[in-house]
Amino acid sequence: MPIDKDLLLKLKKRIDSYRDEMVAFQKELTAVVALGPENQGEGEWKRARFLMEKIKSFGLSDITEYNSKDDRVPEGTRPNLVVRLAGEKKHPAVWAMAHMDTVPPGDMKQWDSDPFQVIEKEGKLYGRGVEDNQQGLVSALFAMRALVEEDCKPPADVCLMLVSDEETGNALGIEHVLESAPDLVDKADIVIVPDSGNEDGTMVEVAEKSILWIEFIIRGKQVHASMPHAGVNAARAAAHLTVRADQTLAQRFDQQDPVFDPPGSTFEPTKREANVPNVNTIPGEERLYFDCRILPEFNVDDVLKTAGEVAKGVESEFNVKVEVNTAALMKAAPATPVDAPVVVRVMQAVREVLGVKPQPMGIGGGTVGAVFRRYGIPAVVWSTMDDLAHQPNEYCVIENMVQDAKVFAHVFLDGPPDVALA
């Protein structure tokens, strides 16, 4: 259905007037720390209470909780909220989903300011979580607020889902919501996850790679460093294994797909656990990890088989035992078709609001968009961002936050397209 251009213009002006409030909202939200128990935090409960009060003050009173049990946090629950603004009809509803939790700051020495006290500088907001995922949360919420304050009833229900546990697995967040309320999100609904993007908003993410974390445990024999012949140096074997796995995996799974960015599979050695505390001891055990992002056309089992072959070679040459484990696995979900209504609507909104030419793309990072897709719900992941997730001095560009809210407003007003976009 055609969009009321005059109403859209009013919503845009209304959103522009929110700029300072959106900045203030980010500052307040960041100060309410929301780390999961895996990250030595108390969960998202305090942040959820803060958000509920703010949301109600915006005139959005239809809030439903889908909380999950977790004895590791003080309240015993991990909160999940659904905010609904009734439209002319219930379906196909438009959903924006954001997560409330953040990752820890990491090495504090790399931060130029307190991660949980937002600094505004040169059109940017600096702080932990301001981009991942507070920017998307704020943009979608203030777009809904604009609908309320312009007394606009959208064509169909508009919903904002705020979940916990995204940074540590999703089981107590979006997966809990979809499992406990299987009829909540219809397969025909429009679902947008503003959790990834690029700097000009042209990337409409419709597909993701499989994610595989491989753990290698190398066991030798610990001895004094002055008597290497009496032991088996697990550190040396681990170094060779790292190089061989790095080279072998990249060479064997070298296919490229231009839809993805980067276009090929990636196999990155990352974490390496501490071995011995002193220099003059040859370690008897090493644990190291590879983060693999694998194109959907490759079988994850083949990657694990190849890793096992590398391990066998290292075992034979260095007289060690190598154990190969799957530390984490998320197989690629079915892609959202590029002609799906959600893709068409988001691309139309981006084109008209931002004045750029968007395109459907795939990424190597995992997002909660894949969770929806596994449930048979087409979803897109979209936002305008510099992609500072998990980095020190994470920032959000204020203009992106405001402009993205206008894109959400466009999608909220939109209906089924007359023709598909090329």
Residue pairs with C-beta under 8 A, 6 or more apart in sequence:
1 155
1 414
1 415
1 416
2 418
3 410
3 413
3 414
4 413
7 150
7 152
7 413
8 409
8 410
8 413
10 150
11 143
11 146
11 147
11 150
11 152
11 406
11 409
11 413
12 353
12 406
12 409
14 146
14 149
14 150
15 142
15 143
15 146
15 402
15 405
15 406
15 409
16 402
18 142
18 145
18 146
18 402
18 405
19 398
19 402
21 142
22 138
22 142
22 398
22 401
22 402
22 405
23 120
23 125
23 398
25 54
25 138
25 142
26 118
26 125
26 127
26 130
26 134
26 135
26 138
26 396
26 401
27 117
27 118
27 120
27 125
27 127
28 50
29 47
29 50
29 51
29 129
29 134
29 137
29 138
30 116
30 117
30 118
30 127
30 128
30 129
30 130
30 134
31 116
31 117
31 118
32 46
32 47
32 50
33 41
33 42
33 46
33 47
33 102
33 116
34 41
34 43
34 44
34 46
34 47
34 100
34 101
34 102
34 129
35 41
35 42
35 43
35 101
35 102
35 103
35 104
36 43
36 44
36 101
36 164
36 165
36 167
36 168
37 43
37 70
37 72
37 73
38 168
39 103
39 104
39 167
39 168
40 104
41 101
41 104
42 73
42 74
43 70
43 72
43 73
43 74
43 75
43 78
43 79
43 101
43 164
44 78
44 79
44 100
44 101
44 164
44 165
45 73
45 74
45 75
45 77
45 78
45 79
47 100
48 79
48 81
48 100
48 162
48 164
51 81
51 100
51 162
52 63
52 81
55 63
55 83
55 141
56 63
58 141
58 144
58 145
58 148
59 145
59 148
59 149
60 83
60 85
60 144
60 145
60 148
62 83
62 84
62 85
62 86
63 81
63 82
63 83
63 84
64 81
64 82
64 84
65 79
65 80
65 81
65 82
66 80
66 81
66 82
66 176
66 177
66 180
66 181
66 184
67 77
67 78
67 79
67 80
68 77
68 78
68 80
68 164
68 165
68 172
68 173
68 176
68 180
69 76
69 77
69 78
70 76
70 77
70 78
70 172
78 164
78 165
78 172
78 173
78 176
79 100
79 164
80 161
80 162
80 163
80 164
80 173
80 174
80 176
80 177
81 160
81 161
81 162
81 163
82 159
82 160
82 161
82 162
82 177
82 184
83 141
83 144
83 159
83 160
83 161
83 162
84 157
84 158
84 159
85 144
85 147
85 148
85 154
85 157
85 158
85 159
86 153
86 157
87 93
87 153
87 154
87 155
87 156
87 157
87 158
88 153
88 154
88 155
88 156
89 155
89 156
89 157
90 156
90 157
91 156
91 157
91 186
91 188
91 189
92 156
92 186
92 188
92 189
92 190
92 341
92 416
93 156
93 157
93 158
93 159
93 185
93 186
93 189
93 190
94 154
94 156
94 157
94 158
94 159
94 189
94 190
94 192
94 411
94 412
95 159
95 160
95 161
95 185
95 189
95 190
95 191
95 192
96 136
96 140
96 159
96 160
96 161
96 192
96 193
96 194
96 408
97 160
97 161
97 162
97 163
97 174
97 191
97 192
97 193
97 368
97 372
98 133
98 134
98 136
98 137
98 140
98 160
98 161
98 162
98 163
98 193
98 194
98 195
99 133
99 137
99 162
99 163
99 164
99 165
99 166
99 167
99 173
99 174
99 195
99 368
100 137
100 162
100 163
100 164
101 164
101 165
101 166
101 167
101 168
101 173
102 128
102 129
102 132
102 133
102 167
103 128
103 129
103 132
103 167
103 390
104 128
105 111
105 115
105 116
105 128
105 392
106 390
106 392
107 392
108 115
110 392
110 393
111 392
111 393
112 119
112 126
112 393
113 119
113 126
113 127
113 393
114 127
115 127
115 128
115 394
116 127
116 128
117 127
118 125
118 126
118 127
118 130
119 125
119 126
119 127
120 126
120 398
123 397
123 398
123 399
124 395
124 396
124 397
124 398
125 395
125 396
125 398
126 393
126 394
126 395
127 394
127 395
128 394
129 394
130 394
130 395
130 396
131 385
131 386
131 387
131 388
131 389
131 394
131 395
131 396
132 195
132 388
132 389
132 390
132 394
133 166
133 194
133 195
134 396
135 194
135 383
135 385
135 396
135 400
135 401
135 404
136 193
136 194
136 195
136 383
136 404
137 160
137 162
137 194
138 401
138 405
139 194
139 383
139 401
139 402
139 404
139 405
139 407
139 408
140 160
140 192
140 194
140 405
140 408
141 160
142 405
143 405
143 406
143 408
143 409
143 412
144 158
144 160
144 408
144 412
146 152
146 405
146 409
147 153
147 154
147 158
147 409
147 412
152 413
154 412
154 413
155 413
155 414
155 415
156 415
158 412
161 174
161 177
163 170
163 173
163 174
163 177
163 368
164 172
164 173
165 171
165 172
165 173
165 176
166 173
166 174
166 195
166 368
170 368
170 371
173 368
174 368
174 371
174 372
175 371
177 184
178 184
178 185
178 371
178 372
178 375
185 191
185 372
185 375
185 377
186 377
187 376
187 377
187 378
188 341
189 377
190 341
190 342
190 345
190 411
191 342
191 369
191 372
191 377
191 378
191 379
191 380
192 342
192 346
192 379
192 380
192 381
192 382
192 408
192 411
193 367
193 368
193 369
193 372
193 379
193 380
193 381
193 382
194 381
194 382
194 383
194 404
195 367
195 368
195 369
195 381
195 383
196 203
196 205
196 363
196 365
196 367
196 381
196 382
196 383
196 385
196 387
196 389
197 203
197 205
197 381
197 382
197 383
197 384
197 385
197 387
198 384
198 385
198 387
199 384
199 385
199 386
199 387
200 354
200 356
200 384
201 350
201 354
201 356
201 358
201 382
201 383
201 384
201 400
201 403
201 404
201 407
202 350
202 356
202 357
202 358
202 359
203 261
203 358
203 359
203 361
203 363
203 382
204 343
204 346
204 347
204 350
204 358
204 359
204 360
204 361
204 380
204 381
204 382
205 360
205 361
205 362
205 363
205 367
205 369
205 380
205 381
205 382
206 335
206 336
206 337
206 338
206 340
206 343
206 360
206 361
206 362
206 380
207 259
207 260
207 296
207 332
207 335
207 336
207 361
207 362
207 363
208 332
208 333
208 362
208 363
208 364
208 365
208 366
208 367
208 369
208 370
209 260
209 265
209 293
209 294
209 295
209 296
209 332
209 362
209 363
209 364
210 292
210 293
210 294
210 295
210 296
210 298
210 300
210 329
210 330
210 331
210 332
211 291
211 292
211 293
211 294
211 328
211 329
211 330
211 366
212 292
212 294
212 300
212 303
212 304
212 326
212 328
212 329
212 330
213 289
213 290
213 291
213 292
213 326
213 327
213 328
213 329
214 245
214 289
214 290
214 292
214 304
214 307
214 324
214 325
214 326
214 327
215 287
215 288
215 289
215 323
215 324
215 325
215 326
215 327
216 238
216 241
216 245
216 286
216 287
216 288
216 289
216 290
216 307
216 311
216 322
216 323
216 324
216 325
217 285
217 286
217 287
217 322
217 323
217 325
218 234
218 237
218 238
218 241
218 285
218 286
218 287
218 288
218 314
218 320
218 321
218 322
219 234
219 284
219 285
219 320
219 321
219 322
219 323
220 231
220 232
220 233
220 234
220 237
220 282
220 283
220 284
220 285
220 318
220 319
220 320
221 230
221 231
221 232
221 284
222 231
222 234
222 276
222 281
222 282
222 283
222 284
222 285
223 230
223 231
223 281
223 282
223 284
224 230
224 280
224 281
224 282
225 279
225 280
225 281
225 282
226 280
228 282
231 282
231 284
232 284
232 318
232 319
232 320
233 282
233 283
233 318
234 275
234 282
234 283
234 284
234 285
234 286
234 320
235 275
235 282
235 283
235 286
236 318
237 286
237 314
237 318
237 320
237 322
238 272
238 286
238 288
240 314
240 317
240 318
241 288
241 310
241 311
241 314
241 322
242 269
242 288
244 310
244 313
244 314
245 267
245 269
245 290
245 307
245 310
246 267
246 269
246 290
248 306
248 309
248 310
249 265
249 267
249 290
249 292
249 303
249 306
249 307
249 310
250 265
250 267
252 306
253 265
253 267
253 294
253 295
253 298
253 302
253 303
253 306
254 264
254 265
255 264
255 265
255 295
255 297
255 298
256 263
256 264
257 263
257 264
257 295
257 297
257 362
259 360
259 361
259 362
260 295
260 361
260 362
260 363
260 364
261 361
261 362
261 363
261 364
262 364
264 295
265 292
265 293
265 294
265 295
265 298
266 291
266 292
266 293
266 364
267 290
267 291
267 292
268 290
268 291
268 292
269 288
269 289
269 290
270 289
270 290
270 291
271 288
271 289
272 286
272 287
272 288
272 289
273 286
273 287
273 288
275 283
275 285
275 286
276 282
276 283
289 327
290 307
292 303
293 364
293 365
294 300
294 303
294 332
296 332
296 335
300 329
300 331
304 324
304 326
307 324
308 324
311 322
311 323
311 324
312 322
314 320
314 322
315 321
315 322
330 366
330 370
332 370
333 370
333 371
333 373
333 374
334 373
334 374
335 362
335 373
336 342
336 343
336 360
336 369
336 373
336 378
336 379
336 380
337 343
337 378
338 360
339 420
340 378
341 378
341 416
341 417
342 378
342 379
342 380
343 360
343 378
343 380
344 417
344 420
344 421
345 411
345 414
345 417
346 358
346 380
346 382
346 407
346 411
347 358
347 359
347 360
347 421
348 410
348 414
348 417
348 421
349 407
349 408
349 410
349 411
349 414
350 356
350 358
350 382
350 407
351 357
351 358
351 421
352 410
353 403
353 406
353 407
353 410
354 384
354 403
354 407
363 381
367 381
369 379
369 380
369 381
372 378
372 379
373 379
382 407
383 400
383 404
384 397
384 400
384 403
384 404
385 396
385 397
385 400
386 395
386 397
388 394
388 395
